[in-house]
Amino acid sequence: MEETSVSALLGTLTVLILLSAYFSGSETAMMRVNRFRLKHLANEGNRGARKASRLLKQPDRLLSLILIGNNFVNFTAASIATILVINLFGEANVAWAPIICTITFLLFAEVAPKTIAEAYPEKISLLSAYILQPLMAICWILVEPVIRLSNSLLRIAGVPENESEDTDNLTHEELRTVVNEGVIMAERPQGMMLGVLDLNKATVNDIMVPRSDIEGIDLTDDIEVILNQIRATQHTRVPVFKEDIDKVLGVLHLRNAARFLTVENPTKASILQETDEAYFVPENTPLHTQLVNFQQTKERIGLVVDEYGDIEGIVTMEDILEEIVGEFTTDVAETSVNIHPESENTFLIDGGTHIRLINRSLGWELPQEGPKTLSGLIIEELEMIPDSSCCIALGDYQIEVVQVQDNMIKTARIEKQLAANF
């Protein structure tokens, strides 16, 4: 055989190997590229990203195009390799042709390009889109019959047509995983995004100030007692009631208190005159819903009521925001009046403290599925109300009941056991 013919066959075979590598790499890159990143680049005006996004809107057609091109190139290369081996080594050695082709294509047209595409899917997909889009326009007459035949075979096999998963739509948990695994995201913004995603897991009774801890103004008290209470309170808004919190009359904003505090002889009527109408919230309202409700009603504080209309506690806009951004204090364990550190791993905690607050403040993992407060958790675990000090073990936590009052655990000491290092 002439040397020029051998060179031509070798050159053609080399080109076919490169084309096969292109199709293999393009397939991996297009399927591996981050769709959300691609949309962002397309919105920023990147032409390659726009072309790639359009191609990925019909992934079945894109894959058909790539596979048609790849198989055509591979079969043509195998035929040329067979002719080349016959002309160089004779028909007796033709069996070497598929072996040589398999090894060559596996290394240079499959493993290597796909590995590179896996490492740089964005760069390769953006460049490939410039070639694949015109190829799609040229080869549509081949792609369409393949798609129709493929769909017919799927229907025969009982697989519904066009029921593939939409990878652009993430469930709540999938989105949470994406944010949680965002290693390039700063810790604080990441925590805030996780806080937003977790709002629908909690309700207002998970974060409310319980009824027993509500600080309000009882109009049956003496006027001097009420005025001293207003001057000493640390809250911006306090409920006003008569005899019992269930007989709430409204909510007093402390900035309005200046109007009657400067009067020579303020009366209870003047206090009541400055009181705004109370805003009530059902106890099982999800936090994300209540956040929207606060925004729409322009309210900042709500009285949480149960199904019978009895007041269970108070929830504020600040409480919900803290679920997103964290506590507004630097060290909740040191500043919270409910959590008192005794040592590095031991804390004296008020029984009415919410378990969510304890977990968030101390980085603990006390169970939150059942009771909302520490007292409720201990009573559920004991299946009784303790009448004296007792100790229980709850996972990694040693809990000692310190004080019981009015059928409620007032104070408990909790120590987190550190895992032993072996």
C-alpha positions as semicolon CSV with decimal commas, in nm:
position;residue;x (nm);y (nm);z (nm)
1;M;0,000;0,000;0,000
2;E;0,125;0,349;-0,079
3;E;0,272;0,550;0,206
4;T;0,043;0,844;0,127
5;S;-0,265;0,624;0,169
6;V;-0,142;0,499;0,507
7;S;-0,075;0,856;0,618
8;A;-0,419;0,962;0,501
9;L;-0,585;0,676;0,692
10;L;-0,381;0,754;1,005
11;G;-0,468;1,123;0,976
12;T;-0,837;1,045;0,930
13;L;-0,829;0,805;1,226
14;T;-0,666;1,071;1,441
15;V;-0,934;1,324;1,347
16;L;-1,207;1,072;1,427
17;I;-1,051;1,002;1,768
18;L;-1,050;1,374;1,842
19;L;-1,415;1,403;1,733
20;S;-1,509;1,108;1,952
21;A;-1,326;1,271;2,244
22;Y;-1,519;1,592;2,177
23;F;-1,857;1,418;2,179
24;S;-1,772;1,217;2,493
25;G;-1,644;1,522;2,679
26;S;-1,940;1,735;2,566
27;E;-2,187;1,475;2,691
28;T;-2,029;1,467;3,037
29;A;-1,989;1,846;3,058
30;M;-2,345;1,925;2,947
31;M;-2,496;1,676;3,190
32;R;-2,263;1,777;3,473
33;V;-2,280;2,158;3,446
34;N;-2,454;2,347;3,725
35;R;-2,790;2,452;3,579
36;F;-2,836;2,738;3,827
37;R;-2,489;2,875;3,755
38;L;-2,567;2,844;3,383
39;K;-2,888;3,045;3,422
40;H;-2,700;3,310;3,616
41;L;-2,438;3,342;3,341
42;A;-2,711;3,355;3,077
43;N;-2,883;3,636;3,263
44;E;-2,549;3,816;3,278
45;G;-2,531;3,808;2,897
46;N;-2,295;3,514;2,836
47;R;-2,376;3,386;2,485
48;G;-2,234;3,039;2,545
49;A;-2,446;3,002;2,858
50;R;-2,758;3,107;2,666
51;K;-2,690;2,850;2,395
52;A;-2,619;2,577;2,652
53;S;-2,937;2,663;2,844
54;R;-3,147;2,636;2,529
55;L;-2,992;2,298;2,447
56;L;-3,052;2,165;2,798
57;K;-3,421;2,255;2,781
58;Q;-3,453;1,945;2,560
59;P;-3,199;1,702;2,709
60;D;-3,336;1,403;2,515
61;R;-3,265;1,574;2,183
62;L;-2,924;1,690;2,302
63;L;-2,825;1,340;2,409
64;S;-2,957;1,194;2,083
65;L;-2,746;1,440;1,883
66;I;-2,432;1,364;2,082
67;L;-2,484;0,986;2,069
68;I;-2,557;0,992;1,694
69;G;-2,237;1,188;1,633
70;N;-2,032;0,974;1,870
71;N;-2,153;0,641;1,731
72;F;-2,107;0,755;1,372
73;V;-1,751;0,862;1,447
74;N;-1,670;0,543;1,641
75;F;-1,806;0,305;1,378
76;T;-1,629;0,495;1,100
77;A;-1,305;0,488;1,299
78;A;-1,340;0,113;1,357
79;S;-1,386;0,054;0,982
80;I;-1,084;0,266;0,892
81;A;-0,874;0,095;1,161
82;T;-0,966;-0,244;1,016
83;I;-0,866;-0,136;0,665
84;L;-0,542;0,008;0,800
85;V;-0,449;-0,313;0,987
86;I;-0,527;-0,528;0,683
87;N;-0,312;-0,315;0,455
88;L;-0,025;-0,293;0,701
89;F;-0,019;-0,643;0,851
90;G;-0,243;-0,855;0,629
91;E;-0,579;-1,018;0,679
92;A;-0,432;-1,273;0,921
93;N;-0,387;-0,997;1,182
94;V;-0,728;-0,830;1,136
95;A;-0,832;-0,948;1,483
96;W;-0,597;-0,690;1,629
97;A;-0,805;-0,406;1,488
98;P;-1,090;-0,413;1,746
99;I;-0,841;-0,466;2,030
100;I;-0,630;-0,168;1,925
101;C;-0,941;0,046;1,865
102;T;-1,092;-0,042;2,200
103;I;-0,777;0,047;2,395
104;T;-0,714;0,365;2,195
105;F;-1,072;0,494;2,213
106;L;-1,109;0,396;2,578
107;L;-0,804;0,599;2,677
108;F;-0,814;0,896;2,440
109;A;-1,182;0,924;2,346
110;E;-1,360;0,816;2,665
111;V;-1,170;0,818;2,995
112;A;-0,943;1,119;2,937
113;P;-1,201;1,361;2,787
114;K;-1,472;1,263;3,035
115;T;-1,233;1,309;3,326
116;I;-1,139;1,654;3,198
117;A;-1,506;1,741;3,140
118;E;-1,593;1,629;3,492
119;A;-1,327;1,867;3,627
120;Y;-1,423;2,165;3,406
121;P;-1,790;2,117;3,308
122;E;-1,871;2,486;3,283
123;K;-1,586;2,585;3,054
124;I;-1,633;2,287;2,824
125;S;-2,012;2,311;2,806
126;L;-2,000;2,683;2,718
127;L;-1,754;2,615;2,435
128;S;-1,934;2,303;2,316
129;A;-2,263;2,489;2,291
130;Y;-2,124;2,692;1,998
131;I;-2,075;2,367;1,802
132;L;-2,371;2,166;1,929
133;Q;-2,633;2,428;1,852
134;P;-2,558;2,450;1,475
135;L;-2,518;2,070;1,467
136;M;-2,865;2,040;1,617
137;A;-3,005;2,264;1,341
138;I;-2,829;2,058;1,073
139;C;-2,900;1,711;1,210
140;W;-3,259;1,761;1,328
141;I;-3,379;1,537;1,046
142;L;-3,183;1,251;1,206
143;V;-3,251;1,345;1,569
144;E;-3,631;1,363;1,542
145;P;-3,681;1,005;1,413
146;V;-3,451;0,877;1,688
147;I;-3,654;1,061;1,952
148;R;-3,985;0,930;1,812
149;L;-3,858;0,572;1,794
150;S;-3,712;0,596;2,144
151;N;-4,040;0,728;2,286
152;S;-4,232;0,450;2,111
153;L;-4,007;0,187;2,267
154;L;-4,052;0,351;2,608
155;R;-4,429;0,340;2,573
156;I;-4,414;-0,027;2,481
157;A;-4,197;-0,089;2,787
158;G;-4,454;0,095;3,003
159;V;-4,236;0,398;3,079
160;P;-4,442;0,724;3,065
161;E;-4,323;0,976;2,809
162;N;-4,180;1,310;2,928
163;E;-4,184;1,205;3,293
164;S;-3,819;1,270;3,359
165;E;-3,726;1,454;3,675
166;D;-3,704;1,832;3,652
167;T;-3,358;1,901;3,783
168;D;-3,424;2,274;3,789
169;N;-3,687;2,237;4,063
170;L;-3,556;2,155;4,409
171;T;-3,760;2,041;4,703
172;H;-3,728;2,221;5,035
173;E;-3,494;1,957;5,175
174;E;-3,284;1,947;4,857
175;L;-3,247;2,325;4,864
176;R;-3,149;2,306;5,231
177;T;-2,882;2,050;5,143
178;V;-2,750;2,274;4,865
179;V;-2,718;2,566;5,108
180;N;-2,578;2,347;5,385
181;E;-2,311;2,205;5,151
182;G;-2,221;2,550;5,016
183;V;-1,860;2,539;5,129
184;I;-1,776;2,860;4,945
185;M;-2,048;3,053;5,127
186;A;-1,961;3,263;5,429
187;E;-2,072;3,107;5,756
188;R;-2,312;3,381;5,866
189;P;-2,505;3,422;5,535
190;Q;-2,522;3,044;5,514
191;G;-2,668;3,027;5,864
192;M;-2,924;3,295;5,778
193;M;-3,036;3,110;5,465
194;L;-3,073;2,789;5,664
195;G;-3,273;2,984;5,920
196;V;-3,513;3,104;5,650
197;L;-3,553;2,751;5,515
198;D;-3,623;2,620;5,865
199;L;-3,903;2,869;5,935
200;N;-4,168;2,635;5,801
201;K;-4,059;2,364;6,044
202;A;-4,151;2,565;6,353
203;T;-4,470;2,727;6,477
204;V;-4,525;3,029;6,699
205;N;-4,571;2,813;7,009
206;D;-4,215;2,684;6,953
207;I;-4,064;3,028;7,018
208;M;-4,330;3,219;7,214
209;V;-4,278;3,358;7,562
210;P;-4,496;3,124;7,771
211;R;-4,798;3,252;7,961
212;S;-4,626;3,215;8,297
213;D;-4,345;3,451;8,187
214;I;-4,563;3,722;8,036
215;E;-4,493;4,061;8,190
216;G;-4,807;4,273;8,162
217;I;-4,993;4,558;8,328
218;D;-5,282;4,459;8,554
219;L;-5,521;4,752;8,581
220;T;-5,649;4,620;8,913
221;D;-5,314;4,713;9,070
222;D;-5,258;5,048;9,235
223;I;-5,172;5,329;8,993
224;E;-4,832;5,386;9,157
225;V;-4,746;5,016;9,118
226;I;-4,843;5,034;8,751
227;L;-4,636;5,349;8,689
228;N;-4,331;5,199;8,861
229;Q;-4,373;4,885;8,653
230;I;-4,385;5,090;8,332
231;R;-4,073;5,285;8,431
232;A;-3,881;4,965;8,515
233;T;-3,986;4,739;8,227
234;Q;-3,729;4,646;7,963
235;H;-3,991;4,568;7,699
236;T;-4,107;4,804;7,425
237;R;-4,462;4,672;7,424
238;V;-4,653;4,518;7,715
239;P;-5,005;4,374;7,729
240;V;-5,264;4,549;7,944
241;F;-5,524;4,330;8,117
242;K;-5,765;4,326;8,406
243;E;-5,718;4,060;8,677
244;D;-5,616;3,788;8,432
245;I;-5,415;3,781;8,110
246;D;-5,713;3,618;7,935
247;K;-5,900;3,944;7,997
248;V;-5,654;4,141;7,789
249;L;-5,759;4,496;7,700
250;G;-5,481;4,580;7,456
251;V;-5,108;4,638;7,417
252;L;-4,927;4,948;7,542
253;H;-4,634;5,083;7,342
254;L;-4,389;5,243;7,586
255;R;-4,329;5,542;7,361
256;N;-4,695;5,633;7,417
257;A;-4,644;5,607;7,793
258;A;-4,461;5,940;7,790
259;R;-4,792;6,112;7,723
260;F;-4,937;6,020;8,060
261;L;-4,614;5,981;8,259
262;T;-4,554;6,356;8,226
263;V;-4,904;6,435;8,348
264;E;-4,926;6,543;8,713
265;N;-5,188;6,288;8,813
266;P;-5,204;6,006;8,556
267;T;-5,501;5,774;8,577
268;K;-5,576;5,421;8,463
269;A;-5,813;5,570;8,209
270;S;-5,525;5,766;8,052
271;I;-5,322;5,445;8,033
272;L;-5,609;5,263;7,868
273;Q;-5,651;5,550;7,624
274;E;-5,297;5,499;7,494
275;T;-5,342;5,124;7,461
276;D;-5,363;4,973;7,113
277;E;-5,592;4,687;7,020
278;A;-5,444;4,343;7,087
279;Y;-5,343;4,123;6,795
280;F;-5,407;3,750;6,836
281;V;-5,219;3,462;6,673
282;P;-5,328;3,094;6,657
283;E;-5,076;2,875;6,840
284;N;-4,996;2,644;6,546
285;T;-4,925;2,918;6,292
286;P;-4,599;2,840;6,103
287;L;-4,327;3,099;6,155
288;H;-4,293;3,185;5,787
289;T;-4,668;3,249;5,771
290;Q;-4,663;3,463;6,083
291;L;-4,371;3,665;5,952
292;V;-4,582;3,755;5,647
293;N;-4,883;3,826;5,871
294;F;-4,678;4,065;6,084
295;Q;-4,564;4,242;5,770
296;Q;-4,915;4,275;5,628
297;T;-5,083;4,387;5,951
298;K;-4,793;4,617;6,051
299;E;-4,793;4,450;6,393
300;R;-4,485;4,365;6,598
301;I;-4,631;4,162;6,882
302;G;-4,905;3,900;6,898
303;L;-5,082;3,717;7,177
304;V;-5,078;3,344;7,106
305;V;-5,411;3,172;7,172
306;D;-5,514;2,807;7,171
307;E;-5,823;2,657;7,011
308;Y;-6,034;2,768;7,308
309;G;-5,918;3,129;7,285
310;D;-5,707;3,112;7,600
311;I;-5,380;3,303;7,587
312;E;-5,078;3,072;7,578
313;G;-4,798;3,322;7,534
314;I;-4,655;3,611;7,335
315;V;-4,466;3,610;7,005
316;T;-4,289;3,909;6,856
317;M;-4,136;3,998;6,523
318;E;-3,797;3,998;6,695
319;D;-3,847;3,636;6,804
320;I;-3,899;3,527;6,445
321;L;-3,608;3,733;6,312
322;E;-3,381;3,572;6,570
323;E;-3,470;3,235;6,417
324;I;-3,313;3,365;6,095
325;V;-3,018;3,579;6,202
326;G;-2,957;3,433;6,548
327;E;-2,967;3,605;6,881
328;F;-2,902;3,979;6,886
329;T;-2,670;3,932;7,185
330;T;-2,310;3,818;7,160
331;D;-2,336;3,522;7,399
332;V;-2,684;3,402;7,478
333;A;-2,563;3,157;7,743
334;E;-2,417;3,449;7,939
335;T;-2,686;3,711;7,879
336;S;-3,004;3,501;7,893
337;V;-3,183;3,524;8,227
338;N;-3,293;3,164;8,179
339;I;-2,953;3,001;8,122
340;H;-2,686;3,029;8,391
341;P;-2,346;2,867;8,325
342;E;-2,188;2,685;8,619
343;S;-1,895;2,530;8,436
344;E;-1,787;2,466;8,079
345;N;-2,046;2,193;8,019
346;T;-2,291;2,244;8,308
347;F;-2,576;2,496;8,312
348;L;-2,856;2,587;8,551
349;I;-3,161;2,642;8,331
350;D;-3,512;2,763;8,411
351;G;-3,774;2,498;8,346
352;G;-3,986;2,726;8,127
353;T;-3,702;2,785;7,881
354;H;-3,780;2,674;7,528
355;I;-3,579;2,377;7,406
356;R;-3,514;2,555;7,076
357;L;-3,353;2,843;7,267
358;I;-3,136;2,602;7,468
359;N;-3,021;2,416;7,157
360;R;-2,951;2,737;6,966
361;S;-2,774;2,904;7,256
362;L;-2,555;2,613;7,363
363;G;-2,524;2,420;7,038
364;W;-2,701;2,123;7,194
365;E;-2,933;1,867;7,040
366;L;-3,209;1,812;7,294
367;P;-3,518;1,655;7,131
368;Q;-3,766;1,910;6,995
369;E;-4,037;1,686;6,850
370;G;-4,255;1,672;7,161
371;P;-4,270;1,922;7,451
372;K;-4,157;2,277;7,381
373;T;-4,005;2,362;7,720
374;L;-3,740;2,199;7,936
375;S;-3,997;2,133;8,211
376;G;-4,227;1,956;7,966
377;L;-3,941;1,748;7,830
378;I;-3,836;1,626;8,174
379;I;-4,195;1,551;8,282
380;E;-4,259;1,356;7,962
381;E;-3,940;1,157;8,014
382;L;-4,028;1,081;8,379
383;E;-4,398;1,027;8,298
384;M;-4,477;1,203;8,623
385;I;-4,433;1,536;8,801
386;P;-4,142;1,490;9,043
387;D;-4,205;1,602;9,400
388;S;-3,839;1,606;9,492
389;S;-3,498;1,630;9,332
390;C;-3,418;1,354;9,087
391;C;-3,177;1,283;8,803
392;I;-3,228;1,139;8,457
393;A;-3,005;1,063;8,161
394;L;-3,127;1,180;7,822
395;G;-2,881;1,080;7,555
396;D;-2,557;1,269;7,618
397;Y;-2,722;1,491;7,879
398;Q;-2,740;1,440;8,255
399;I;-3,039;1,630;8,395
400;E;-3,090;1,705;8,764
401;V;-3,420;1,854;8,880
402;V;-3,330;2,128;9,126
403;Q;-3,663;2,296;9,207
404;V;-4,029;2,203;9,154
405;Q;-4,308;2,451;9,213
406;D;-4,678;2,460;9,120
407;N;-4,658;2,127;8,934
408;M;-4,382;2,265;8,716
409;I;-4,007;2,217;8,718
410;K;-3,873;2,563;8,793
411;T;-3,500;2,490;8,767
412;A;-3,286;2,206;8,633
413;R;-2,913;2,149;8,611
414;I;-2,793;1,997;8,284
415;E;-2,449;1,864;8,208
416;K;-2,348;1,754;7,862
417;Q;-2,128;1,448;7,870
418;L;-1,824;1,477;7,646
419;A;-1,749;1,185;7,417
420;A;-1,455;0,978;7,534
421;N;-1,150;0,974;7,311
422;F;-1,002;0,631;7,253
